[in-house]
Amino acid sequence: MALDAIILADGEVIGPDEGGLVKELQGQAEAAAKLKDIIQAAQAQGRDPRPDIDKTLADTSLSSATRRYLVDYAHPRGRSGQVAVPTQIQLPNFHRKP
């Protein structure tokens, strides 16, 4: 058994994190926040958020984790049905002790 990373409640990261746990968590939180903003803006204008979601997915500056979670959140059962606002995730400020 090997341990790659431990994240303490205060955000301290212990271990090499070779699996990219911190980046995955950050991508998940960023995707949830972006999707919430997209859905709320589209609803305020009375339109479907899917075209805006697809446009955001084309943004090459997004991390692969953010893009993957956007797809998962926006299309949990394929491309049909209403897109729900995902639960927002509050992350600590990740850091390492010297």
Buried (B, 14 or more C-beta within 10 A) or exposed (E): EEEEBEBEEEEBBEBEBEEBBBBBBBBBBBBBBBBBBBBEEBEEEEEEBBEBBEEBBEEEEBBEBBBBBBEEBBBEEEEEEEBEBBEEBEEEEBEEEE
